Amino acid sequence: MHNQQISKQIIEAMNFRHACKEFSSQRIPDSELQVLIEAARLAPSSYGLEHIRLLVIKDENKKQELQKLCYNQKQVGTASVVAVFVADIGAIQCDGYIDHIVRRKAGKDEAQYAAYKQMVQNRINSVSKSELTEWSLKQGFLSAQSMMDAAAFLGIDSCPMEGFEKANTEKFLGLDGVNKQISIIVPFGYRASNTQPPKLRMDTKDFVEFI
Ligand SMILES: Cc1cc2nc3c(=O)[nH]c(=O)nc-3n(C[C@H](O)[C@H](O)[C@H](O)COP(=O)(O)O)c2cc1C
């Protein structure tokens, strides 16, 4: 495909994606759901630590219960699936986990492995628990955006959401709220209404500066 055509498709997909407030009863085929999950899994992460986990809620009752914890936002209960991005803050505090990730990344060279591991460990040790938590939670946003972009290319709608009762939702999902915390929630499905609100964005000239 010609790059011009791909460029057009990219912009179309970015315009198609919007914060969808209500979904239809149509369900995402499993084959396409797998693609969305891959897009989330393949997202970048700081030092390649991959400390984001994905919970995909398909169960209708659970979606209804979750909607109540999300200030009754209809996109949750009507979604085909609800993706919950969970930061595994506990994982990166375990030596065994860092060891596994770093060894994988650094390859077989012991010196290279030891140096890289020390660097990662120093970084983790140098920040407070709350900074470590904030940093971990941010990782989920990249994964979520990757999944939403992939969805838009497939004509699947989404809505990024921070509007949820964090502590209660974590409890509902069996997360301890300390070592495992919710980064962001994203329902996916197909828009209930064919009319999409206009895209409101600042002008490119105000957004970008080339230096
Ligand atoms: C981190 C984050 C949290 C958001 N939380 C909510 C939410 O709880 N409910 C909602 O309807 N939209 C939520 N939004 C969607 C934004 O309101 C929306 O992206 C913005 O108004 C721009 O509109 P658009 O995405 O339709 O282009 C959130 C967006 C982001 C990035």
The ligand as an SDF file (V2000), in Angstrom:
LIG
                    3D

 31 33  0  0  0  0  0  0  0  0999 V2000
   -6.9740    9.7250   31.3330 C   0  0  0  0  0  0  0  0  0  0  0  0
   -8.3440    9.9780   30.7830 C   0  0  0  0  0  0  0  0  0  0  0  0
   -9.4620    9.7690   31.5840 C   0  0  0  0  0  0  0  0  0  0  0  0
  -10.7500    9.9370   31.0610 C   0  0  0  0  0  0  0  0  0  0  0  0
  -11.8400    9.6100   31.8320 N   0  0  0  0  0  0  0  0  0  0  0  0
  -13.0740    9.6430   31.2640 C   0  0  0  0  0  0  0  0  0  0  0  0
  -14.2030    9.1570   31.9680 C   0  0  0  0  0  0  0  0  0  0  0  0
  -14.1330    8.7120   33.0940 O   0  0  0  0  0  0  0  0  0  0  0  0
  -15.3950    9.1860   31.3290 N   0  0  0  0  0  0  0  0  0  0  0  0
  -15.5300    9.6630   30.0500 C   0  0  0  0  0  0  0  0  0  0  0  0
  -16.6490    9.6720   29.5160 O   0  0  0  0  0  0  0  0  0  0  0  0
  -14.4740   10.1220   29.3580 N   0  0  0  0  0  0  0  0  0  0  0  0
  -13.2470   10.1180   29.9230 C   0  0  0  0  0  0  0  0  0  0  0  0
  -12.1570   10.5390   29.2040 N   0  0  0  0  0  0  0  0  0  0  0  0
  -12.3480   10.9640   27.8160 C   0  0  0  0  0  0  0  0  0  0  0  0
  -12.0530   12.4340   27.5910 C   0  0  0  0  0  0  0  0  0  0  0  0
  -13.0560   13.2170   28.1740 O   0  0  0  0  0  0  0  0  0  0  0  0
  -11.9540   12.6470   26.0720 C   0  0  0  0  0  0  0  0  0  0  0  0
  -10.9070   11.8820   25.5800 O   0  0  0  0  0  0  0  0  0  0  0  0
  -11.7280   14.1080   25.7000 C   0  0  0  0  0  0  0  0  0  0  0  0
  -12.8250   14.8820   26.0860 O   0  0  0  0  0  0  0  0  0  0  0  0
  -11.4940   14.2670   24.1990 C   0  0  0  0  0  0  0  0  0  0  0  0
  -12.5480   13.7300   23.4630 O   0  0  0  0  0  0  0  0  0  0  0  0
  -12.3610   12.5360   22.4180 P   0  0  0  0  0  0  0  0  0  0  0  0
  -11.5470   11.4780   23.0680 O   0  0  0  0  0  0  0  0  0  0  0  0
  -13.7740   12.0980   22.1510 O   0  0  0  0  0  0  0  0  0  0  0  0
  -11.6970   13.0870   21.1980 O   0  0  0  0  0  0  0  0  0  0  0  0
  -10.8870   10.3960   29.7260 C   0  0  0  0  0  0  0  0  0  0  0  0
   -9.7570   10.6320   28.9510 C   0  0  0  0  0  0  0  0  0  0  0  0
   -8.5040   10.4130   29.4600 C   0  0  0  0  0  0  0  0  0  0  0  0
   -7.3010   10.6200   28.5760 C   0  0  0  0  0  0  0  0  0  0  0  0
  1  2  1  0
  2  3  1  0
  2 30  2  0
  3  4  2  0
  4  5  1  0
  4 28  1  0
  5  6  2  0
  6  7  1  0
  6 13  1  0
  7  8  2  0
  7  9  1  0
  9 10  1  0
 10 11  2  0
 10 12  1  0
 12 13  2  0
 13 14  1  0
 14 15  1  0
 14 28  1  0
 15 16  1  0
 16 17  1  0
 16 18  1  0
 18 19  1  0
 18 20  1  0
 20 21  1  0
 20 22  1  0
 22 23  1  0
 23 24  1  0
 24 25  2  0
 24 26  1  0
 24 27  1  0
 28 29  2  0
 29 30  1  0
 30 31  1  0
M  END
$$$$
